[in-house]
Amino acid sequence: MKYHLKGEKEGQTEKILDEFPGVLDGVDCSKTGKCYVAMPSTVSAPLTALFSLPSFLNTILRTFLLMLPRNATPDAESYGGFAEIDPGSTNSQARIIRVIQDPDGSDIKFITGVTEFGGKVYLGSLHNDYIGVYDLT
């Protein structure tokens, strides 16, 4: 999503990218102008169905699901990933540069935070007791 701070579309949001292989979470933009977004889990069929519901019904169903005891909900798939994005400008379209995935979560899973510094992306996870580091070079 892009939120316009000024100009003709000031105060409006627009979808600039979709078709990600995972659910999006934390995002960070670097000094180079690229952005990085965490993907803690894959996009499952039930999740796609949930988000296709009208907003009111979606909210009620999500609230109900959050009230269920943990043992009554399915475990999240073991997965980790992040995407490198060119957010575009007034003269160019936004685009996904690359997607880095750990499909089975064997190295790092449930990535919720990403930060780029010095040519490396640092990955935060709610399930691992360490910070992942991915070298961009």
N, C-alpha and C positions, 0 to 999 in steps of 0.2 A: 504494500500500500504506500502511496505517496500522499503526503499532506501538504497542500500549497500554503505557504506562509504569506505570499504577496502575489500581485498580478491579477489577471482576469479571473482566475479560479481560487482566489484567496479564501481560506477557510474550508475548502472542499477536499475530499479524499478521492483517490482513484486507484484502481488496481493496475499495477505496472507489470507484474509477472505472476504466472501461475504454472501449473504443471510440474511442481516439485515432487520428488519421490518420497518426501517425508512431511510430517507436520512441522510447521515453523515455530521457532521459539525466539530466543535472544538474538539480537542483531547488533553489529558494531561496524562503523565505517572508519577506514584508516585515512591517514594523511595523503595517501596515493589516490584517493577518490574511489577506491573499491570498497564494497561492503561485504560482510560475512554474516551468514545467518545459520543458527544451530537448528538441527533436525533431530529431536530426541526419539522419534518413532516413525515408522512407516505409515502411509495412508492406507488404512484398512477399509474394506467394504462397509462394515457397520458405521465407521466414523464418517465416511463419505455420505452415507444415507442420513446420518444425524445432522450433518451440516447442510444438507439439501432441504431440510424441513423449514417451514416458515419460522421466522425469528421467535415468535411467542412460544410456539410448540417446542422448538429447539431448547429454549431457556428452561422450560418446565422439565423436559426430559433430562437435560444435563444436571439440573438441580436434584432430581430424583436419584440419578445414578451416583451423584456425589454423596448422597445420604446412605447408600447401601454399605453394609460392612465389607471390609476388604476381602474376606473369604468368599463373598458372593459376587465378586467382580473378576473378570479374566485378567491374568497377568499380562503386562505389556510385553510385546516382542522384544527380544534382545537385539538392539540396533543402535548404531551411532552414525551421524553424518553431519556435514555442513556444506554450504554452498558459497562460492565466491561470485559476487554480482557486480556488474557495472550498472550503476543506477541510472545512467543516461543523463541527458541534459535537455535544454530547450531545442537543441539541434539533432539529438540522437535518441534512439529508443533504449530502454533498459534491456539488459540481457544477462542470462546466466553464463558465466565464464566457464566454471567447472563445478562439479559436485564430487565431493570426497565422501566415500561411505565405508563403514565397517558393518557389512550386512548382517553378521551374526553377533555383533557386539563383543567379539573376543578380545579386542584391544581396549576399546572404550565404548561405553554404551550410555544411552539417555543423555546426550549432550544438550545442555540448556544454555550455555554461555560460550561466546567466541570473542576473542580480542586479537587483533593483528599488531605485532610490534617487531621491528627489525627483520622483516622477511619471514617471520614465523607466525603461525596461528596458534594461540593458546586456547585449549578446550576445557571447559568446566562441565562436570557431570554430577548428577545427584546420586549416582550409584557407585561411582569409583572413588577411592580414597587418594587420588592423585590427579594432577593436571596433565592433560594430553598436550603434546606439542607436535605440530605438523610444519615441516620445512617447505616453504613455497617455492624454493629454487629448484 
